């Protein structure tokens, strides 16, 4: 049997990929780098942060301190660590961790992701766990686990014909249960964000913050284009049940006011937070709803510090804070020379 650790469980380190001139961050590279420095510095206050970068010496110069920061060289296509990094499971029969390297195709072939897809195998020497290559297109932002047998996802993403067209719903459920050892798949058929390239990744919409609780995005503005879809998503969340037949506790996050860049609405979402040891890194957007989101998270995440980080630049490339990070459970060590 396998066990898929939840993000709210103890961690060993967080991984991110630093922006470089050949990535899509080029038009505002220094602004993007400043945001990544803020994220890595915040993580390093609580646990190690592994930074994948094309030029180690250059990137080190962006940090005033290197404590809890580990740098590994590799040039990626882009910087969405959530979706091109490995996912971690525990082989309970062997009592050992295992890294699952799924196939990443740039969210269904939208963008060149050939180097992103090879990243994990290229830097596998830094991980203190074996890696298994999985012939299945799957991104980390597309799945959420509650550490008690349930995996939450969206049909728009995982059943999209641009990912694994040979698999129907039952076939995909079988794959997820096999690789992650979960007992049930919870599907959301509604919910989206304008400007999102991922085909409605679950980590932009609804998140497990503990075994029994889902935090999700709610839109109260009937004139907003998201109102109907997110209302239907909320109704779906209300009828979900855990493996014991119990409903989940639901905590609503506000919807950001519309944010535009180059006349395009951007996917600003407070649900794209990162849970780490003793803290939560919360994306904010210089929006009137920031304070409300911070207050909700402070109430919900008792015992964890809430660290707001301005992610206004991240959403210009259609993702946010959770999308550029990947946590590793405490069972995975780092092999650093």
C-alpha positions in Angstrom: 0.0 0.0 0.0 1.0 3.6 -0.6 0.3 6.7 1.4 0.1 10.2 -0.2 1.2 12.7 2.5 -0.9 15.9 2.7 0.6 19.3 2.5 -0.4 20.1 6.0 1.8 17.3 7.4 5.4 17.7 8.5 7.8 18.6 5.6 11.5 18.2 4.9 11.9 21.1 2.3 10.3 23.1 -0.4 11.5 23.3 -4.0 11.2 26.2 -6.4 12.6 27.1 -9.8 14.2 30.5 -10.2 13.2 32.7 -13.2 15.8 33.1 -15.9 16.1 35.2 -19.1 15.0 32.4 -21.4 11.7 31.9 -19.5 8.5 33.8 -20.1 9.4 36.1 -17.2 11.9 38.0 -19.4 9.8 41.1 -19.9 9.7 41.8 -16.2 12.5 39.5 -15.0 13.8 41.4 -12.0 10.2 42.0 -10.7 9.6 38.3 -10.9 12.9 37.4 -9.3 12.1 39.7 -6.4 8.9 37.8 -5.8 10.7 34.4 -5.9 13.3 35.8 -3.4 10.5 36.7 -1.1 9.0 33.3 -1.3 12.3 31.4 -0.8 13.3 33.7 2.1 10.0 33.1 3.8 10.3 29.4 3.4 13.9 29.4 4.7 12.7 30.9 8.0 11.0 27.6 8.8 12.7 24.9 6.7 15.1 24.3 3.9 14.4 25.6 0.4 15.9 23.9 -2.7 16.2 26.4 -5.6 16.7 25.0 -9.1 18.4 27.6 -11.2 20.3 28.1 -14.5 23.2 30.1 -12.9 23.9 29.2 -9.3 26.4 32.0 -8.6 24.2 34.7 -10.1 21.1 33.5 -8.2 23.0 33.3 -4.9 23.7 37.0 -5.2 20.0 37.8 -4.9 19.9 36.6 -1.3 21.4 38.4 1.7 21.7 35.0 3.6 22.0 31.5 2.3 20.9 29.8 5.5 18.5 27.0 4.7 18.9 27.7 1.0 20.2 24.9 -1.3 21.0 25.7 -5.0 21.1 23.1 -7.8 21.9 23.9 -11.4 19.5 23.1 -14.2 17.9 25.2 -16.9 14.1 24.7 -17.3 11.6 26.0 -19.8 9.7 27.8 -17.1 9.3 28.0 -13.3 6.0 26.1 -12.3 7.6 23.7 -9.9 4.2 22.5 -8.7 3.5 20.9 -12.0 6.8 19.6 -13.3 8.2 18.4 -9.9 7.8 14.9 -8.5 5.0 13.9 -6.2 6.0 12.1 -3.0 4.3 8.9 -1.6 5.3 6.5 1.2 5.5 2.8 0.4 3.9 1.5 3.6 5.0 -2.1 2.9 8.6 -1.1 2.7 8.3 1.9 5.1 10.2 4.0 2.5 9.4 7.2 0.5 9.1 7.1 -3.3 9.2 9.9 -5.8 6.7 9.7 -8.6 7.8 11.5 -11.8 4.7 12.0 -13.9 4.8 13.3 -17.4 4.5 17.1 -17.8 3.4 18.4 -21.2 2.8 22.1 -20.5 -0.8 21.7 -19.5 -1.9 19.6 -22.4 0.6 20.8 -25.0 0.0 24.5 -24.6 3.6 25.3 -24.2 7.0 23.7 -24.7 7.8 21.8 -21.5 10.5 19.3 -22.7 13.2 20.5 -20.3 10.7 20.9 -17.5 9.6 17.3 -18.0 13.3 16.1 -17.6 14.1 18.3 -14.6 13.3 15.8 -11.9 15.4 13.0 -13.4 18.2 15.4 -14.1 18.5 16.5 -10.5 17.5 13.2 -8.9 20.9 13.0 -7.2 19.8 15.6 -4.7 16.8 13.6 -3.4 17.3 11.0 -0.7 14.6 8.7 -2.2 14.2 6.5 -5.3 12.3 7.9 -8.2 9.8 6.1 -10.4 9.0 7.4 -13.9 5.2 7.3 -14.5 3.7 7.1 -18.0 0.8 9.3 -17.1 0.3 13.0 -17.7 -0.4 14.6 -14.3 0.5 17.9 -12.6 0.8 18.4 -8.9 -1.5 21.4 -9.0 -4.3 19.0 -10.2 -4.6 16.9 -7.1 -5.2 17.5 -3.4 -5.1 14.9 -0.6 -6.6 14.9 2.9 -4.2 12.3 4.3 -7.2 10.0 5.0 -8.0 8.2 1.8 -9.5 11.1 -0.2 -8.1 12.8 -3.3 -9.8 16.0 -4.6 -9.6 17.1 -8.2 -11.5 18.6 -11.1 -13.0 16.8 -14.1 -12.0 19.8 -16.4 -8.3 19.0 -15.8 -7.9 15.3 -15.2 -10.5 14.2 -17.7 -9.5 16.7 -20.3 -8.7 15.0 -23.7 -5.5 17.0 -23.9 -4.0 15.0 -21.1 -4.7 11.2 -21.2 -7.3 10.7 -24.0 -7.1 6.9 -23.6 -8.5 7.1 -20.1 -12.1 7.5 -19.2 -13.2 8.6 -15.7 -13.0 5.1 -14.3 -9.6 4.5 -15.9 -8.3 7.7 -14.4 -9.6 6.8 -11.0 -7.9 3.5 -11.2 -4.6 5.2 -12.0 -4.9 7.7 -9.2 -5.8 5.0 -6.6 -2.9 2.8 -7.8 -0.2 5.5 -7.7 -1.4 7.3 -4.6 -3.0 4.6 -2.5 -6.2 6.6 -1.9 -9.6 5.1 -1.4 -11.8 7.5 -3.2 -11.6 10.3 -5.8 -13.7 13.4 -5.2 -14.6 15.1 -8.5 -15.6 18.8 -8.9 -17.3 19.4 -12.2 -17.6 23.2 -11.8 -15.4 26.1 -11.0 -12.8 27.9 -13.1 -10.7 31.1 -13.1 -10.4 33.4 -16.1 -6.8 33.5 -17.4 -5.9 30.1 -16.0 -3.9 27.9 -18.4 -4.2 24.8 -16.4 -7.8 23.7 -17.2 -8.9 24.4 -13.6 -6.3 23.0 -11.4 -7.8 22.2 -8.0 -5.1 24.3 -6.2 -6.6 27.4 -7.6 -10.1 26.6 -6.4 -10.3 24.3 -3.3 -7.8 23.0 -0.8 -7.6 20.6 2.1 -6.2 22.4 5.1 -6.6 19.4 7.4 -8.2 16.0 7.2 -11.7 17.3 7.6 -11.7 20.8 6.1 -11.7 22.3 2.6 -11.0 26.0 2.0 -12.4 27.2 -1.3 -13.0 30.3 -3.4 -16.4 31.9 -3.2 -17.7 34.7 -5.4 -20.5 36.9 -4.0 -20.7 39.3 -7.0 -23.5 38.3 -9.2 -22.1 40.5 -12.0 -18.7 38.6 -11.9 -18.2 36.1 -14.7 -17.2 33.5 -12.1 -20.4 33.8 -9.9 -22.4 30.9 -11.4 -19.5 28.4 -11.8 -18.2 29.0 -8.3 -21.7 28.8 -6.8 -22.2 25.4 -8.4 -18.7 24.4 -7.2 -19.8 25.4 -3.6 -22.9 23.2 -3.9 -20.7 20.3 -5.0 -18.4 20.7 -2.1 -21.4 20.7 0.3 -22.4 17.2 -0.8 -18.9 15.6 -0.8 -18.3 13.0 1.9 -15.1 11.6 3.4 -14.4 7.8 3.5 -16.5 7.5 6.6 -19.5 9.2 5.0 -19.0 12.5 6.9 -19.3 15.9 5.3 -16.3 18.2 5.2 -16.0 21.5 7.0 -16.0 24.3 4.5 -14.3 27.6 4.8 -14.9 30.2 2.1 -12.2 32.6 0.8 -13.2 35.8 -1.0 -12.9 36.3 -4.7 -10.4 39.0 -5.7 -11.6 42.0 -7.5 -10.9 41.6 -11.3 -7.2 42.1 -12.1 -6.1 42.8 -15.7 -2.8 42.9 -17.5 -2.5 43.7 -21.2 -6.4 43.7 -21.3 -6.5 40.1 -20.0 -8.1 39.1 -16.8 -5.7 37.3 -14.5 -6.3 34.3 -12.2 -5.8 36.0 -8.9 -6.8 33.5 -6.2 -6.2 33.3 -2.4 -6.6 29.5 -2.6 -3.1 29.2 -4.1 -1.4 29.3 -0.7 1.4 27.1 0.4 1.3 25.3 3.8 4.8 24.7 5.3 6.0 23.8 8.8 4.5 26.2 11.3 3.4 28.7 8.6 1.2 29.4 5.6 2.5 31.6 2.7 -0.6 33.4 1.4 -0.6 35.2 -2.0 -2.0 38.7 -1.9 -2.5 41.1 -4.8 -2.8 44.7 -3.5 -6.6 44.0 -3.5 -9.3 45.2 -1.2 -10.0 41.6 -0.2 -6.4 40.9 0.9 -7.1 41.8 4.6 -10.2 39.6 4.6 -8.3 36.6 3.2 -5.5 37.1 5.8 -8.0 37.3 8.7 -9.7 34.1 7.5 -6.4 32.2 7.3 -5.3 33.4 10.7 -8.5 32.0 12.2 -8.4 28.7 10.2 -4.6 28.0 10.6 -4.3 28.1 14.3 -0.7 27.5 15.4 0.8 28.6 12.0 2.1 32.0 11.1 0.4 33.6 8.1 2.9 35.2 5.8 1.3 37.4 3.1 3.4 37.7 -0.1 2.6 40.0 -2.9 2.1 37.8 -6.0 0.8 40.4 -8.4 3.7 39.7 -10.8 3.1 35.9 -10.7 -0.5 36.1 -12.0 0.8 37.9 -15.1 2.0 34.4 -16.2 -1.3 32.9 -15.1 -0.2 31.2 -11.8 0.5 32.1 -8.2 2.4 31.1 -5.1 1.4 27.4 -4.8 2.1 26.9 -8.5 5.7 27.9 -8.2 6.5 25.7 -5.2 6.5 22.0 -4.3 6.8 20.7 -0.8 8.5 17.4 0.1 7.4 15.3 3.2 9.6 14.8 6.2 10.6 11.3 5.0 12.5 12.8 2.0 16.0 14.0 2.8 18.3 16.1 0.6 21.7 14.8 -0.5 23.9 17.8 -0.5 27.7 17.6 -1.1 
